[in-house]
Amino acid sequence: MLRKIETHVLAASLVLGVSPSLAEDINIKIGVLNDQSGIYSDLAGMGSVVAAKMAVEDFDGASKGINVEVLAADHQNKPDVGSNIARDWFDQQGVDVISDVPGSAIALAVSDLAREKGRIHLNSGAGTAELTGAKCSPNTVHWTYDTWALANGTARALVQQGGDSWFFISADYAFGKAMQQDASAVVEASGGMVVGSAAHPLGTSDFASFLLQAQSSGAKVIGLANGGGDTINAVKQASEFGIMQGGQSVAALVAFITDAHSLGLQTAQGLVLTEAFYWDQNDESRAWSQRFAEAHRGRMPTQVHAGVYSSIMHYLNAVEAAGTKEASAVMAKMKETPIDDPLFGKGEIRADGRAIHDMYLFRVKSPENSTGEWDLYETVATIPAAEAFRPLSEGGCPLVQ
């Protein structure tokens, strides 16, 4: 009788497409590490925790012998705090995957730790393209966006529309520097020129001196290479100073729907930006986003939130397919399995860890063209996956043969 029961269990596992090893439960811990109290808390924060839990719920691991627990912590935008949390999670808490991690310096540190500890880092929130460049890791996937993709989308479009002279106001840390470098390269390759730049500390409240430098430069475009609360403050103060009314354009090189919502359409209208996701793109994105909003104070998801959900779903499906949570086996399965996602569409994960998918150029609507609180974007162009991200041969990733 015992032999018959064992045979029946094995047959059921094969019918369901589950590896026989899953007859014994796999227990997974996913840590969502991000800014939950500072300038990136709107674009990531608790919304990313909601997205992670939605992915776990939709995966329904309990029915597959895969038990998933979600942890969350606030890295306070401090590399030492983020690194200490990540190390404790890996060494003491048994965390298998760290997700999200906005803040490029923290993301790079977590990527190194994940490699050292044989765990996985699924990054949605950080911008630096170095995660899939010279500092790439076999244990890291960069899912949502990066500085190269944003520069390629926004800067190229504005130069083509006549914005051929630029002044950059950049956050003085890894992300801001990488964003300015990538955008400058695109501006110059497109026939424009960079006439100056100014760097500001993270979390700056007063942008007057930086904006005055940009205004006096005579540049046609002021490129903001910052994010979150810094971008919001810079755009608000640019509007107060009459910079846009004076004929200069302001380009938010990394901006999110939460930024446009906080600014209001009267201030944000006309901003051009590049993103990987918008809640109102199709029936599937609208349905998912409505579920998200019901769980997150009525707020629609950012591209970071969508990336947390999608990357975790892809990871969990890979665990099921591999029949193990061992990092190298799961990463191999993630890379060999095409992305076919209701939020990000079709794509793939390259050898350098870059998730490839379409990106979109959006323009913030004017108040009279908006039909509701979160009806904020119009689509200017779709940037195909094959063109949206830095070519594999140009990143300098040592994993690329």
Summary of the structure (lengths in Angstrom):
residues: 401
radius of gyration: 21.6
end to end distance: 53.6
largest distance: 86.3
contacts: 1502
relative contact order: 0.14
helix: 47%
strand: 20%
